[in-house]
Amino acid sequence: MPLPTFNANGLLPSGIHDCSLAEAEKRFVLNPHRAEMWQRLLKFVDWTRSLDTFDILYLDGGYISDKPRPEDIDVILQTRAKYGTEALESMTPFFLKGLDTIFSEYGVHLHFWSEGFPGGIHDFRLFFQYVRPQDAAPRGLAPGATKGILRVQFNGRTAPLPQRELAEASS
């Protein structure tokens, strides 16, 4: 299913939208600035693939909007392993490298998710579907407005995941 078009506010419709890296590239590499950002993201994806512990990444931020010159790409990596020692160990190389270094090298603000995270740990997949207050007003949106994010299965190890509505994911 193709990615939906931007709404009147320059954002994807609310929800999680599945796509491939090729589909995301075709849709969001709109100018030379975005092309450079995309190349940095692909280097990050190549490094992540080499670790062989993640299959799904979520993309968000100004890059997943009509903003011509976004500053970064927000990424959530979902561990292949459910929450526990193996999932936490899969995150270790990123923390050893340093999240600031990852941002400097790849232009990625990195977050993680594992199925089964205990209550009280923030689910960034939900959090990133909210439009930041400082971005809502200029786009004519009310506080608490939601938007869409992308889910990319980049190692091909899992079957396509169903669309998850915001309400379902929060329960």
N, C-alpha and C positions, 0 to 999 in steps of 0.2 A: 504494500500500500504506500503510495507516495506521501511525502511529508506534506502536511497542510500548509496553506498559504498564511502569511502574516495577517493578523487581524488589523482593524483600523488603527490600533495603537502601536503597530510595528513589532508585535510579539507573536509567538506561536500560541494557538489556542491552548487552554489549560489541559494538563495531563502529561503523560509520559509517551513520547512518540518514538517508536522503533525505527531504526534505519541502519544502513551500512556506513562505513567510513566514506565510500565512494559517493553515496547519496548526500551525505553531509557536505562533502567537499563541493559537489556540484551546486548545492543550494547556498552555501554560506561564503564561498570564496568569490567575493564580488568585486574586489579591487586589489591592487598590489599590496597594500597594507595587510589586508586579510589573508592574502596568499602567503606572505611572510609568516604570519602567525600560524597558519595551517601547517607550513613546513616544520616549524618548531614543535607543534603538537604531534606531527607524525614521528618525529625523532623521539619524543617522549613515549609514544605508543610502541615504537620498536623496542625501546629499552624495557618497557613494561612487559611486552610479549616475551622477551628473552628470559624473564624471571619465571614464566610459566606458572603463575599462581593466580592470575586474574583473567576473566573472560569478558566481563561487562564493564563498560565505562559510561558514565552519564556526562553530558556536555550542557553547559549553561553559561550564563553571564551575558555581557553585552555582545559577545560573539554570536549568540543565538537570538539575534534581534536584527532590526534594520539599521542599527547604529553603524555608520560608515567606518569609524576608526575606534573600535573597541580597544580597551587597554589590556585585557587578558582573556583567558578561557578558563572558566571554572570546571573542574573535573572531579567526579566522584568515581573512585575505583571500587568495584564490588569484588570482594574476595571469592575465590572459587569455594573455599572451605567455609562451612558455617562458623559462627562465632565460637572461638576457643583458641587454644594454643596455636594450632596450625594457621588459622586466619591471622592472628596477631603476628606470628613469625613472618608471614608473607608481606607484612607492612614494613618490616625492619629495614630493608635496603633503602626505602624512601626516607626514613628518619635518619639513617646513617649518612645519607647524602645531604640531607637537610632540606626542609621545605622552602627555605629562602633561596637556596641554591637551585632547586627545581624551578622555582619561579623565574630566577635570573636566566637560567639556561633555556627553559622551554616555554616561558610565558604562561605557565599553568598554576592556578591556585588549586592545590590538591586536598581532597578529603577522601575518606574511606567509608565503606559500608560492608557489613557482613550480615547475612541472614541470621536471626537469633540474637542480635545485640540485646543486652538486657535493658529493661525499662529505665528511663532517665537519660539514656545516651541519645543525643539528637539524631534524627534520621534526616540527613542532608538531602535525600531524594525528595522529601516533602518540603523542607525549608527552602530549597532553591526554586520551588514552584511559586513562591510569593514574590511579588514585585517589591523591591526595596522602597521604603517611603520616599527617599530622595529621587527615585526614578519614576514613581507613580504620578506625582503631580504634573511634571512636564509632559507626560504622555496622556494627561486627562483622565487618570485612573484614581479611584478612591483608595484609601488605605486598606490593606488586606486583599487587594486584587491579586489574582493568580495568573500564571502564564505556563506555557509548555516548556519542557526540557527534552533532550534527546537521550535515548538509550541505544548504545552501540555494542553489539556482540562482536568482538574483534578477533577472537581465536576460533570461532566456529565450533566450540565444544558443546554448546547447549542449544536446544530447540528454541525457536522464537518464543519470547515471553508475551503473555497477553497484556493488552492495554490495561493499566491500573488507574482508576480514578483516584483523585485526591482523598475522597472520603474513605474508600476501601483501604488505601495504604495507611491511613492514620488509625485504623482500628486494630 
